[in-house]
């Protein structure tokens, strides 16, 4: 542990402590596995919050990265490049959107969506300037910029960052009636995750999204979906919205769009929304750069050609069934879609963080969210055999923790 302890101490000296990582220092990755500086191997059940859906260091992505990097990387959008249009054309095809605006990170793409919604509200819906409102959902997570945290339900995300931005109205997630009641003449959009990730892998009631779309259409309100985590195969479909609707009015994508090797994101929308942007109304020096575009295009091709959405659905059902079969009083609920599953731990019986630490010591990396939900979201390339190894470790840890409380064993 000498190398690990030394590196962690070094990082704490020079890095702002805005994260609380597990005490493991990673140095290499391949497929579903990562290795630490002590040369120990782990199964990655986090995949960088869905950013590594293709698996670590996918050879096709590395080849494209190297080829494009040796030719042209960054120019800014002050000039055209020959990689951007093919990338965005493919992205529009798979998402059923008309046009796209490329960015780098998920939070940047969400900020773009907010600007697009307000722009549309003023230019298209004729809302009085300065009064546009966007409806959001409780327990949302859309990023950590000052605007975005202003409409977070989590006090720790916005505490001490006031003054907060206005123009947002929050309703309960999964409540279509609450949405309709919250809409006013100043409402320009409903910005929401189709399924909530950081909120604890929350799956809304069946039919909710379809009803939400009907309400938005009825009241001339944009439906903008944040699929930074749920998109690109994670929930068993190319996009989570495909479980219920054909397409939203606006779509935010990121994370897996960069194939786990480069930050790539975008806001996509219908033509009537996107054509309102003009030179100077929005931009990014790095957004849509040639390297990002080449990687993004290859990432989309791999998802389709390797059937990653199908694999996510297939292996996700397998993992869900196996987790539901575990007989442990510590497990209150198992919920999710595809390879995006949250296991809710009874706080009275066990600590989710302690479970993650114990699994780490046995070669499985997972992380808790909202204090008591353990997230299982591995690369979409994971096999049933690899999942079985993870399940063995998880059950062993539960048994050991329960054995420390009583003589009763966890059974299957």
Secondary structure, DSSP 4 states (H G I P E B T S, - for coil): -HHHHHHHHHHHHHS-------S--EEEEEBTEEEETT--EEEESSHHHHTTTT-BT-HHHHHHHHHHHTT-----TTS--TTHHHHHHHHHHHHT-SEEEEESSHHHHHHHHHHHHHHHHHHTS-PPTT--EEEEETT-----SHHHHTT-S-HHHHTT-PSPP--EEEE-TT-HHHHHHH--TTEEEEEE-SEESTTTSEEPPTTHHHHHHHHHHHTT-EEEEE-TTTTTTTTSSSSGGGGT-S--SEEEE-GGGGTTTS--EEEEE-HHHHTT--TTSS--SSTT-HHHHHHHHHHHHHHHHTTHHHHHHHHHHHHHHHHHT-B-TTEEEEEESSS-EEEEE-TTT--HHHHHHHHHHTTEE-EEETTTEEEE---TT--HHHHHHHHHHHHHHHHHHHHTT-SPPPB-
